[in-house]
Amino acid sequence: MLYISLKDTHHTAAGVRENGCFSVNLPSTGLVRQTDYCGVVSGKTADKSVLFTPFYDPAARAPLITECPVNILCTVAQAIPTAGFTIYLGDIVAVYADEAGLEGGRPDPAKIDPIVMMYPSYFALGRAIGAVYREGAAYKESLDK
């Protein structure tokens, strides 16, 4: 599962409510200006679709972005309203990844080069700092001694 939170008055929220699905498109650092622009202007007043090349899954459920190295398509499993926003829990139904972002058939964060937002700035990924489940297991083992 994956979740997003959208302000109820935003143009995208209306599309999610209408279609029952959403996409999460992971832009690379080379798209920081266009990506930030999407957060600056409203889809109600500007056609942001001209910034990117859209593509759709066979059922044409939600737009995906060709320029993004990873695109994730979800169907809404649950909508949770809260303080003018709605949290949409989504079942992942498809993942599209550009071959250039893969290493041995698996996503490679260094090749994907995703934008990381930590307000008030954007960052690129640094280095790997540990292995999933191995670090915690080693720490647990040290506590058990």
DSSP file (Angstrom, degrees, kcal/mol; ACC not computed):
  #  RESIDUE AA STRUCTURE BP1 BP2  ACC     N-H-->O    O-->H-N    N-H-->O    O-->H-N    TCO  KAPPA ALPHA  PHI   PSI    X-CA   Y-CA   Z-CA
    1    1 A M              0   0    0      0, 0.0     2,-0.3     0, 0.0    90,-0.2   0.000 360.0 360.0 360.0 160.0    0.0    0.0    0.0
    2    2 A L  E     -A   90   0A   0     88,-2.1    88,-3.5     2,-0.0     2,-0.4  -0.975 360.0-153.8-144.7 150.5    0.9    3.6   -0.5
    3    3 A Y  E     -A   89   0A   0     -2,-0.3     2,-0.3    86,-0.2    86,-0.2  -0.969   9.3-174.1-133.7 153.7   -0.8    6.8    0.8
    4    4 A I  E     -A   88   0A   0     84,-1.8    84,-2.8    -2,-0.4     2,-0.4  -0.919  15.9-142.8-131.7 159.6   -1.0   10.4   -0.2
    5    5 A S  E     -A   87   0A   0     -2,-0.3     2,-0.4    82,-0.2    82,-0.2  -0.995  21.5-177.1-125.9 125.8   -2.6   13.4    1.4
    6    6 A L  E     -A   86   0A   0     80,-2.3    80,-2.3    -2,-0.4     2,-0.2  -0.964  32.2-113.3-126.8 139.8   -4.4   16.0   -0.7
    7    7 A K  E >   -A   85   0A   0     -2,-0.4     3,-2.0    78,-0.2     6,-0.3  -0.532  31.5-128.6 -66.0 132.1   -6.1   19.3    0.2
    8    8 A D  T 3  S+     0   0    0     76,-2.8    -1,-0.1     1,-0.3    77,-0.1   0.776 104.8  54.0 -58.3 -29.9   -9.8   18.7   -0.5
    9    9 A T  T 3  S+     0   0    0     75,-0.4    -1,-0.3     4,-0.1     2,-0.1   0.540  85.2 109.2 -84.6  -5.9  -10.0   21.9   -2.6
   10   10 A H  S <> S-     0   0    0     -3,-2.0     4,-1.3     1,-0.1     3,-0.4  -0.407  75.9-124.3 -75.7 149.1   -7.1   21.0   -5.0
   11   11 A H  H  > S+     0   0    0      1,-0.2     4,-1.4     2,-0.2     3,-0.2   0.861 110.1  55.6 -56.4 -41.6   -7.8   20.0   -8.6
   12   12 A T  H  > S+     0   0    0      1,-0.2     4,-2.2     2,-0.2    -1,-0.2   0.870 100.6  58.7 -63.1 -37.9   -6.0   16.6   -8.1
   13   13 A A  H  > S+     0   0    0     -3,-0.4     4,-2.5    -6,-0.3    -1,-0.2   0.889 103.0  53.2 -60.3 -39.1   -8.2   15.7   -5.2
   14   14 A A  H  X S+     0   0    0     -4,-1.3     4,-2.3     1,-0.2    -1,-0.2   0.899 108.7  50.1 -63.1 -39.6  -11.3   16.0   -7.4
   15   15 A G  H  X S+     0   0    0     -4,-1.4     4,-2.6     2,-0.2     6,-0.3   0.888 110.2  49.2 -65.3 -40.0   -9.7   13.6  -10.0
   16   16 A V  H  X S+     0   0    0     -4,-2.2     4,-2.5     2,-0.2     5,-0.4   0.927 112.4  48.0 -65.6 -44.3   -8.9   11.0   -7.3
   17   17 A R  H  < S+     0   0    0     -4,-2.5    -2,-0.2     1,-0.2    -1,-0.2   0.909 116.4  44.4 -61.7 -41.1  -12.5   11.2   -6.0
   18   18 A E  H  < S+     0   0    0     -4,-2.3    -2,-0.2    -5,-0.2    -1,-0.2   0.898 124.1  31.4 -70.7 -41.9  -13.9   10.9   -9.5
   19   19 A N  H  < S-     0   0    0     -4,-2.6    -2,-0.2     2,-0.2    -3,-0.2   0.649  92.2-134.0 -96.4 -17.6  -11.6    8.1  -10.8
   20   20 A G  S  < S+     0   0    0     -4,-2.5    56,-2.5    -5,-0.3     2,-0.3   0.743  76.1  78.7  69.8  21.8  -10.9    6.1   -7.6
   21   21 A C  E     -B   75   0A   0     -5,-0.4     2,-0.3    -6,-0.3    54,-0.2  -0.973  53.4-171.0-152.5 165.7   -7.2    6.0   -8.4
   22   22 A F  E     -B   74   0A   0     52,-2.4    52,-3.1    -2,-0.3     2,-0.4  -0.978  14.4-135.3-153.4 162.0   -4.1    8.0   -8.3
   23   23 A S  E     -B   73   0A   0     -2,-0.3     2,-0.5    50,-0.2    50,-0.2  -0.930   3.7-152.9-121.2 149.4   -0.5    7.9   -9.4
   24   24 A V  E     -B   72   0A   0     48,-2.7    48,-2.8    -2,-0.4     2,-0.5  -0.987  16.2-167.2-118.8 118.3    2.7    8.7   -7.6
   25   25 A N  E     -B   71   0A   0     -2,-0.5    46,-0.2    46,-0.2    -2,-0.0  -0.932  10.4-148.5-112.9 120.9    5.4    9.9  -10.0
   26   26 A L  E     -B   70   0A   0     44,-3.1    44,-0.9    -2,-0.5     2,-0.1  -0.776  16.5-156.2 -94.6 105.4    9.0   10.1   -8.7
   27   27 A P        -     0   0    0      0, 0.0    88,-1.8     0, 0.0     2,-0.1  -0.474  11.8-125.5 -80.1 150.7   10.9   12.8  -10.5
   28   28 A S  B >   -D  114   0B   0     39,-0.3     3,-2.3    86,-0.2    85,-0.2  -0.442  35.3 -97.0 -85.1 167.9   14.6   12.9  -10.8
   29   29 A T  G >  S+     0   0    0     84,-2.2     3,-1.5     1,-0.3     4,-0.2   0.746 119.9  69.2 -61.4 -24.4   16.6   15.9   -9.6
   30   30 A G  G 3  S+     0   0    0      1,-0.3    -1,-0.3    83,-0.2     3,-0.2   0.612  96.8  54.8 -68.3 -10.3   16.8   17.3  -13.2
   31   31 A L  G <> S+     0   0    0     -3,-2.3     4,-2.7     1,-0.1    -1,-0.3   0.160  71.4 114.2-105.6  17.0   13.0   18.0  -12.9
   32   32 A V  H <> S+     0   0    0     -3,-1.5     4,-2.5     1,-0.2     5,-0.2   0.872  75.8  48.9 -61.3 -39.4   13.2   20.1   -9.7
   33   33 A R  H  > S+     0   0    0     -3,-0.2     4,-2.3     2,-0.2    -1,-0.2   0.946 115.3  42.4 -66.7 -47.6   12.0   23.3  -11.4
   34   34 A Q  H  > S+     0   0    0      2,-0.2     4,-1.7     1,-0.2    -2,-0.2   0.902 115.6  50.7 -65.3 -39.7    9.1   21.8  -13.2
   35   35 A T  H  X S+     0   0    0     -4,-2.7     4,-0.8     1,-0.2    -2,-0.2   0.925 111.8  46.2 -64.3 -45.2    8.1   19.8  -10.1
   36   36 A D  H >X S+     0   0    0     -4,-2.5     3,-1.0    -5,-0.2     4,-0.9   0.884 107.3  58.4 -65.3 -38.1    8.3   22.8   -7.8
   37   37 A Y  H >X S+     0   0    0     -4,-2.3     4,-2.1     1,-0.3     3,-0.9   0.884  98.9  59.8 -56.5 -39.4    6.2   24.8  -10.4
   38   38 A C  H 3< S+     0   0    0     -4,-1.7    -1,-0.3     1,-0.3    -2,-0.2   0.796 106.7  46.8 -61.6 -27.1    3.5   22.2  -10.0
   39   39 A G  H << S+     0   0    0     -3,-1.0    -1,-0.3    -4,-0.8    -2,-0.2   0.619 111.0  52.8 -86.2 -13.8    3.3   23.1   -6.3
   40   40 A V  H << S+     0   0    0     -3,-0.9     2,-0.3    -4,-0.9    -2,-0.2   0.820 108.3  47.4 -90.3 -35.5    3.3   26.8   -7.0
   41   41 A V  S  < S-     0   0    0     -4,-2.1     2,-0.3     2,-0.0    -1,-0.0  -0.783  81.0-119.7-111.8 153.7    0.4   27.0   -9.5
   42   42 A S    >>  -     0   0    0     -2,-0.3     4,-1.9     1,-0.1     3,-1.2  -0.673  10.9-135.8 -90.6 142.2   -3.1   25.4   -9.4
   43   43 A G  T 34 S+     0   0    0     -2,-0.3    -1,-0.1     1,-0.2     6,-0.1   0.618 105.8  67.5 -67.2 -12.6   -4.4   23.0  -12.0
   44   44 A K  T 34 S+     0   0    0      1,-0.1    -1,-0.2     3,-0.1     3,-0.1   0.759 115.2  24.4 -75.5 -25.0   -7.6   25.0  -11.9
   45   45 A T  T <4 S+     0   0    0     -3,-1.2     2,-0.4     1,-0.2    -2,-0.2   0.566 124.3  43.6-117.4 -13.5   -5.8   28.0  -13.4
   46   46 A A  S  < S-     0   0    0     -4,-1.9     2,-1.3     0, 0.0    -1,-0.2  -0.994  72.5-127.5-137.3 141.9   -2.8   26.5  -15.4
   47   47 A D    >   +     0   0    0     -2,-0.4     3,-1.0     1,-0.2     4,-0.1  -0.720  30.5 174.1 -87.4  93.0   -2.5   23.4  -17.6
   48   48 A K  G >   +     0   0    0     -2,-1.3     3,-1.7     1,-0.2     4,-0.4   0.598  63.2  83.6 -77.1 -10.3    0.4   21.7  -16.0
   49   49 A S  G >  S+     0   0    0      1,-0.3     3,-0.7     2,-0.2    -1,-0.2   0.729  78.8  67.2 -65.9 -19.8    0.1   18.7  -18.3
   50   50 A V  G <  S+     0   0    0     -3,-1.0    -1,-0.3     1,-0.2    -2,-0.1   0.637  88.3  68.0 -74.9 -12.2    2.1   20.5  -20.9
   51   51 A L  G <  S+     0   0    0     -3,-1.7     2,-0.3    -4,-0.1    -1,-0.2   0.772 109.2  26.0 -75.1 -26.0    5.2   20.3  -18.6
   52   52 A F  S <  S-     0   0    0     -3,-0.7    13,-0.0    -4,-0.4     0, 0.0  -0.821  82.0-107.8-134.5 167.5    5.5   16.5  -19.0
   53   53 A T        -     0   0    0     -2,-0.3    13,-3.0    -3,-0.0    14,-0.3  -0.887  40.7-150.1-100.1 109.0    4.6   13.8  -21.4
   54   54 A P  E     +E   65   0C   0      0, 0.0     2,-0.3     0, 0.0    11,-0.2  -0.424  17.5 179.1 -78.8 153.5    1.7   11.8  -19.9
   55   55 A F  E     -E   64   0C   0      9,-2.0     9,-2.6    -2,-0.1     2,-0.3  -0.950  12.2-146.9-142.1 164.7    1.1    8.1  -20.4
   56   56 A Y        -     0   0    0     -2,-0.3     9,-0.0     7,-0.2     0, 0.0  -0.908  18.6-111.5-131.8 155.5   -1.6    5.8  -19.1
   57   57 A D    >   -     0   0    0      5,-0.4     3,-2.5    -2,-0.3     7,-0.0  -0.320  54.9 -87.8 -72.7 170.4   -2.0    2.2  -18.1
   58   58 A P  T 3  S+     0   0    0      0, 0.0    -1,-0.1     0, 0.0    -2,-0.0   0.787 131.9  50.0 -55.4 -28.6   -4.3    0.1  -20.3
   59   59 A A  T 3  S-     0   0    0      3,-0.0    -2,-0.0     0, 0.0     0, 0.0   0.465 104.2-132.2 -88.5  -0.6   -7.4    1.2  -18.4
   60   60 A A    <   +     0   0    0     -3,-2.5    -4,-0.0     2,-0.1     0, 0.0   0.894  53.4 150.0  53.2  46.6   -6.4    4.9  -18.6
   61   61 A R        -     0   0    0      1,-0.3   -40,-0.2   -39,-0.0    -1,-0.1   0.881  61.3  -3.9 -81.1 -40.0   -7.0    5.3  -14.8
   62   62 A A  S    S-     0   0    0    -40,-0.1    -5,-0.4    -7,-0.1    -1,-0.3  -0.992  79.3 -96.7-153.5 147.1   -4.6    8.0  -13.9
   63   63 A P        -     0   0    0      0, 0.0     2,-0.3     0, 0.0    -7,-0.2  -0.429  34.8-167.2 -70.2 140.3   -1.9   10.0  -15.7
   64   64 A L  E     -E   55   0C   0     -9,-2.6    -9,-2.0    -2,-0.1     2,-0.6  -0.823  20.7-119.8-118.6 161.9    1.7    8.8  -15.3
   65   65 A I  E >   -E   54   0C   0     -2,-0.3     3,-1.3   -11,-0.2   -39,-0.1  -0.909   9.1-158.0-117.1 117.1    4.7   10.9  -16.4
   66   66 A T  T 3  S+     0   0    0    -13,-3.0    -1,-0.1    -2,-0.6    32,-0.0   0.863  94.0  56.9 -56.5 -40.3    7.2    9.6  -19.0
   67   67 A E  T 3  S+     0   0    0    -14,-0.3   -39,-0.3     2,-0.0    -1,-0.3   0.667  89.1  88.5 -70.7 -16.2   10.0   11.9  -17.7
   68   68 A C  S <  S-     0   0    0     -3,-1.3    30,-0.1     1,-0.1     3,-0.1  -0.689  73.9-143.4 -84.2 132.9    9.8   10.4  -14.2
   69   69 A P  S    S+     0   0    0      0, 0.0    29,-2.6     0, 0.0     2,-0.4   0.733  86.9  34.4 -69.8 -20.5   12.0    7.3  -13.8
   70   70 A V  E     +BC  26  97A   0    -44,-0.9   -44,-3.1    27,-0.2     2,-0.4  -0.997  64.2 179.6-137.2 132.6    9.4    5.6  -11.5
   71   71 A N  E     -BC  25  96A   0     25,-2.8    25,-3.2    -2,-0.4     2,-0.5  -0.999   8.3-163.6-131.3 133.3    5.6    5.8  -11.7
   72   72 A I  E     -BC  24  95A   0    -48,-2.8   -48,-2.7    -2,-0.4     2,-0.5  -0.974   4.6-156.3-122.6 125.9    3.3    4.0   -9.3
   73   73 A L  E     -BC  23  94A   0     21,-2.9    20,-2.9    -2,-0.5    21,-1.4  -0.875  17.0-179.8-104.2 130.9   -0.4    3.5  -10.0
   74   74 A C  E     -BC  22  92A   0    -52,-3.1   -52,-2.4    -2,-0.5     2,-0.4  -0.951  23.1-142.8-129.7 147.4   -2.8    2.9   -7.1
   75   75 A T  E     -BC  21  91A   0     16,-2.1    16,-2.8    -2,-0.3     2,-0.4  -0.886  40.4-102.3-102.2 143.9   -6.5    2.3   -6.6
   76   76 A V  E     + C   0  90A   0    -56,-2.5    14,-0.3    -2,-0.4     3,-0.1  -0.493  40.5 173.2 -69.9 121.9   -8.1    4.0   -3.6
   77   77 A A  E    S-     0   0A   0     12,-3.5     2,-0.3     1,-0.4    13,-0.2   0.751  70.7  -1.4 -94.7 -33.0   -8.6    1.4   -0.8
   78   78 A Q  E     - C   0  89A   0     11,-1.6    11,-3.0     2,-0.0     2,-0.5  -0.975  57.2-150.6-158.8 143.4   -9.8    4.0    1.8
   79   79 A A  E     - C   0  88A   0     -2,-0.3     9,-0.2     9,-0.2     7,-0.0  -0.983  12.7-168.8-118.7 127.0  -10.3    7.7    2.0
   80   80 A I  E     - C   0  87A   0      7,-2.9     7,-2.7    -2,-0.5     2,-0.2  -0.919  11.4-149.1-120.2 105.1   -9.8    9.3    5.4
   81   81 A P  E     + C   0  86A   0      0, 0.0     2,-0.3     0, 0.0     5,-0.2  -0.501  24.9 165.1 -74.1 141.0  -11.0   13.0    5.7
   82   82 A T  E >   - C   0  85A   0      3,-3.2     3,-1.9    -2,-0.2    -2,-0.1  -0.823  59.4 -30.2-159.8 116.9   -9.1   15.1    8.2
   83   83 A A  T 3  S-     0   0    0      1,-0.3     3,-0.1    -2,-0.3     0, 0.0   0.828 124.6 -39.5  47.8  50.8   -9.0   18.9    8.7
   84   84 A G  T 3  S+     0   0    0      1,-0.3   -76,-2.8   -77,-0.1   -75,-0.4   0.464 126.7  87.7  83.2   0.1   -9.6   20.0    5.0
   85   85 A F  E <   -AC   7  82A   0     -3,-1.9    -3,-3.2   -78,-0.3     2,-0.4  -0.826  64.1-143.8-122.1 163.0   -7.4   17.2    3.6
   86   86 A T  E     -AC   6  81A   0    -80,-2.3   -80,-2.3    -2,-0.3     2,-0.6  -0.998   8.1-146.4-128.7 131.3   -8.1   13.6    2.7
   87   87 A I  E     -AC   5  80A   0     -7,-2.7    -7,-2.9    -2,-0.4     2,-0.6  -0.855  16.5-158.0 -92.4 122.0   -5.6   10.8    3.2
   88   88 A Y  E     -AC   4  79A   0    -84,-2.8   -84,-1.8    -2,-0.6     2,-0.5  -0.907   2.7-157.4-106.0 116.4   -6.0    8.3    0.4
   89   89 A L  E     -AC   3  78A   0    -11,-3.0   -12,-3.5    -2,-0.6   -11,-1.6  -0.811  20.7-163.4 -88.5 129.0   -4.7    4.8    1.1
   90   90 A G  E     -AC   2  76A   0    -88,-3.5   -88,-2.1    -2,-0.5     2,-0.5  -0.935  22.7-136.5-124.6 139.0   -4.0    3.1   -2.2
   91   91 A D  E     - C   0  75A   0    -16,-2.8   -16,-2.1    -2,-0.4     2,-0.5  -0.786  34.0-123.5 -82.4 125.3   -3.4   -0.5   -3.3
   92   92 A I  E     + C   0  74A   0     -2,-0.5   -18,-0.3   -18,-0.2     3,-0.1  -0.592  38.2 168.5 -72.4 122.3   -0.5   -0.5   -5.7
   93   93 A V  E     +     0   0A   0    -20,-2.9     2,-0.3    -2,-0.5   -19,-0.2   0.631  62.6   9.0-109.8 -20.3   -1.7   -2.1   -8.9
   94   94 A A  E     - C   0  73A   0    -21,-1.4   -21,-2.9     2,-0.0     2,-0.4  -0.974  52.9-160.5-159.5 146.0    1.3   -1.2  -11.2
   95   95 A V  E     - C   0  72A   0     -2,-0.3     2,-0.5   -23,-0.2   -23,-0.2  -0.999  10.2-165.3-128.4 128.7    4.8    0.1  -11.1
   96   96 A Y  E     - C   0  71A   0    -25,-3.2   -25,-2.8    -2,-0.4     2,-0.4  -0.960  10.4-179.3-114.7 128.7    6.5    1.5  -14.2
   97   97 A A  E     - C   0  70A   0     -2,-0.5   -27,-0.2   -27,-0.2     2,-0.2  -0.993  28.9-120.4-132.5 135.6   10.2    2.1  -14.1
   98   98 A D    >   -     0   0    0    -29,-2.6     3,-2.1    -2,-0.4     4,-0.1  -0.519  23.9-128.5 -69.0 135.0   12.6    3.4  -16.8
   99   99 A E  G >  S+     0   0    0      1,-0.3     3,-1.8    -2,-0.2     6,-0.1   0.826 107.7  64.9 -54.5 -33.5   15.3    0.9  -17.7
  100  100 A A  G 3  S+     0   0    0      1,-0.3    -1,-0.3     3,-0.0    -2,-0.0   0.711  98.9  54.1 -65.5 -19.2   17.9    3.6  -17.1
  101  101 A G  G <  S+     0   0    0     -3,-2.1     7,-2.8   -32,-0.2    11,-0.3   0.309  96.3  88.3 -95.7   8.4   16.9    3.6  -13.4
  102  102 A L  E <   -F  107   0D   0     -3,-1.8     2,-0.4     5,-0.2    -3,-0.0  -0.773  51.8-167.4-109.8 151.9   17.4   -0.1  -12.9
  103  103 A E  E >  S-F  106   0D   0      3,-3.0     3,-1.3    -2,-0.3    -3,-0.0  -0.960  85.1 -12.2-133.6 116.4   20.4   -2.2  -12.0
  104  104 A G  T 3  S-     0   0    0     -2,-0.4    -1,-0.0     1,-0.2    -2,-0.0   0.845 129.9 -55.3  61.8  33.8   20.0   -5.9  -12.5
  105  105 A G  T 3  S+     0   0    0      1,-0.2    -1,-0.2    -6,-0.1    -3,-0.0   0.480 120.1 101.8  80.3   2.3   16.2   -5.5  -13.0
  106  106 A R  E <  S-F  103   0D   0     -3,-1.3    -3,-3.0     1,-0.0    -1,-0.2  -0.902  83.6 -93.0-119.7 148.3   15.8   -3.7   -9.7
  107  107 A P  E     -F  102   0D   0      0, 0.0    -5,-0.2     0, 0.0     3,-0.1  -0.334  34.9-155.6 -58.3 135.1   15.4    0.1   -9.0
  108  108 A D    >>  -     0   0    0     -7,-2.8     4,-2.6     1,-0.1     3,-0.7  -0.952   6.2-153.4-115.4 110.3   18.7    1.7   -8.2
  109  109 A P  H 3> S+     0   0    0      0, 0.0     4,-2.5     0, 0.0    16,-0.2   0.842  95.2  54.2 -53.9 -37.1   18.3    4.9   -6.1
  110  110 A A  H 34 S+     0   0    0      1,-0.2    15,-0.1     2,-0.2    -9,-0.0   0.884 113.0  42.7 -65.6 -37.5   21.5    6.4   -7.5
  111  111 A K  H <4 S+     0   0    0     -3,-0.7    -1,-0.2   -10,-0.2    -9,-0.1   0.849 114.4  49.6 -76.9 -34.9   20.3    6.0  -11.1
  112  112 A I  H  < S-     0   0    0     -4,-2.6    -2,-0.2   -11,-0.3    -1,-0.2   0.879  86.3-166.7 -68.9 -37.9   16.8    7.1  -10.3
  113  113 A D     <  -     0   0    0     -4,-2.5   -84,-2.2    -5,-0.3   -83,-0.2   0.922  15.2-161.7  52.8  55.2   18.3   10.2   -8.6
  114  114 A P  B     -D   28   0B   0      0, 0.0    11,-0.5     0, 0.0     2,-0.4  -0.243  19.1-110.1 -71.3 155.1   15.0   11.2   -6.9
  115  115 A I        -     0   0    0    -88,-1.8     2,-0.5     9,-0.1     9,-0.2  -0.675  28.6-158.4 -78.1 133.4   14.2   14.6   -5.5
  116  116 A V  E     -G  123   0E   0      7,-2.9     7,-3.1    -2,-0.4     2,-0.6  -0.977   5.3-155.4-114.9 121.2   14.0   14.6   -1.7
  117  117 A M  E     +G  122   0E   0     -2,-0.5     2,-0.4     5,-0.2     5,-0.2  -0.860  22.9 164.4-100.9 122.8   12.0   17.5   -0.2
  118  118 A M  E >   -G  121   0E   0      3,-2.6     3,-2.4    -2,-0.6    -2,-0.0  -0.866  56.5 -82.9-132.4  98.0   12.7   18.6    3.3
  119  119 A Y  T 3  S+     0   0    0     -2,-0.4     3,-0.1     1,-0.3    -2,-0.0  -0.082 114.0  20.0 -47.5 130.5   11.2   22.0    3.7
  120  120 A P  T 3  S+     0   0    0      0, 0.0    -1,-0.3     0, 0.0     2,-0.3  -0.890 125.8  39.5-102.1  20.9   12.4   24.5    2.8
  121  121 A S  E <   -G  118   0E   0     -3,-2.4    -3,-2.6     0, 0.0     2,-0.3  -0.828  63.7-128.5-129.8 164.4   14.8   22.8    0.4
  122  122 A Y  E     -G  117   0E   0     -2,-0.3     2,-0.3    -5,-0.2    -5,-0.2  -0.861  29.6-171.6-105.9 147.2   15.1   20.0   -2.1
  123  123 A F  E     -G  116   0E   0     -7,-3.1    -7,-2.9    -2,-0.3     2,-0.3  -0.910  20.1-130.2-134.7 161.0   18.0   17.5   -1.8
  124  124 A A        -     0   0    0     -2,-0.3    -9,-0.1    -9,-0.2     2,-0.1  -0.721  44.8 -89.4-100.3 160.7   19.5   14.7   -3.8
  125  125 A L        -     0   0    0    -11,-0.5    -1,-0.1    -2,-0.3     3,-0.1  -0.376  39.1-162.0 -68.1 149.4   20.1   11.3   -2.2
  126  126 A G        -     0   0    0      1,-0.3     2,-0.3    -2,-0.1    -1,-0.1   0.584  43.6 -39.5 -97.5-109.6   23.5   10.8   -0.6
  127  127 A R        -     0   0    0      1,-0.0    -1,-0.3   -17,-0.0     2,-0.2  -0.806  59.6 -92.2-123.7 160.4   24.8    7.4    0.2
  128  128 A A        -     0   0    0     -2,-0.3     3,-0.1     1,-0.1    -1,-0.0  -0.519  34.6-175.7 -69.9 139.4   23.4    4.1    1.5
  129  129 A I        -     0   0    0      1,-0.3     2,-0.3    -2,-0.2    -1,-0.1   0.401  58.1 -13.6-119.6   0.1   23.7    3.9    5.3
  130  130 A G        -     0   0    0      5,-0.0     2,-0.4     2,-0.0    -1,-0.3  -0.952  66.5 -92.8 174.7 168.1   22.5    0.4    6.0
  131  131 A A    >>  -     0   0    0     -2,-0.3     4,-1.9    -3,-0.1     3,-0.9  -0.859  47.9-104.4-103.5 133.2   20.7   -2.7    4.8
  132  132 A V  T 34 S-     0   0    0     -2,-0.4    -1,-0.0     1,-0.3    -2,-0.0  -0.318 101.2  -2.0 -58.9 131.5   17.0   -3.1    5.4
  133  133 A Y  T 3> S+     0   0    0      1,-0.1     4,-1.2    -2,-0.0    -1,-0.3   0.108 120.1  80.2  72.3 -18.9   16.3   -5.6    8.3
  134  134 A R  H <> S+     0   0    0     -3,-0.9     4,-2.5     2,-0.2     5,-0.2   0.892  89.6  49.5 -81.2 -40.1   20.0   -6.3    8.8
  135  135 A E  H  X S+     0   0    0     -4,-1.9     4,-2.2     2,-0.2     5,-0.2   0.936 114.8  44.5 -64.3 -46.3   20.7   -3.2   10.8
  136  136 A G  H  > S+     0   0    0     -5,-0.3     4,-2.8     2,-0.2    -1,-0.2   0.879 112.9  51.5 -65.7 -38.2   17.8   -3.8   13.2
  137  137 A A  H  X S+     0   0    0     -4,-1.2     4,-2.4     2,-0.2    -1,-0.2   0.904 110.8  48.0 -66.1 -40.5   18.6   -7.4   13.5
  138  138 A A  H  X S+     0   0    0     -4,-2.5     4,-1.9     2,-0.2    -2,-0.2   0.893 112.9  48.7 -66.3 -38.7   22.2   -6.7   14.4
  139  139 A Y  H  X S+     0   0    0     -4,-2.2     4,-1.8     2,-0.2    -2,-0.2   0.926 111.2  49.7 -66.6 -43.8   21.1   -4.1   16.9
  140  140 A K  H  X S+     0   0    0     -4,-2.8     4,-1.9     1,-0.2    -2,-0.2   0.921 109.3  52.5 -59.3 -43.5   18.6   -6.5   18.5
  141  141 A E  H  X S+     0   0    0     -4,-2.4     4,-0.6     1,-0.2    -1,-0.2   0.884 107.4  51.7 -60.4 -38.9   21.3   -9.2   18.7
  142  142 A S  H  < S+     0   0    0     -4,-1.9     3,-0.5     1,-0.2    -1,-0.2   0.840 110.0  49.8 -68.0 -31.6   23.5   -6.7   20.5
  143  143 A L  H  < S+     0   0    0     -4,-1.8    -1,-0.2     1,-0.2    -2,-0.2   0.822 104.9  58.0 -73.4 -31.0   20.7   -6.0   23.0
  144  144 A D  H  <        0   0    0     -4,-1.9    -1,-0.2     1,-0.2    -2,-0.2   0.606 360.0 360.0 -75.5 -11.5   20.1   -9.7   23.6
  145  145 A K     <        0   0    0     -4,-0.6    -1,-0.2    -3,-0.5    -2,-0.1   0.480 360.0 360.0 -79.9 360.0   23.7  -10.2   24.8
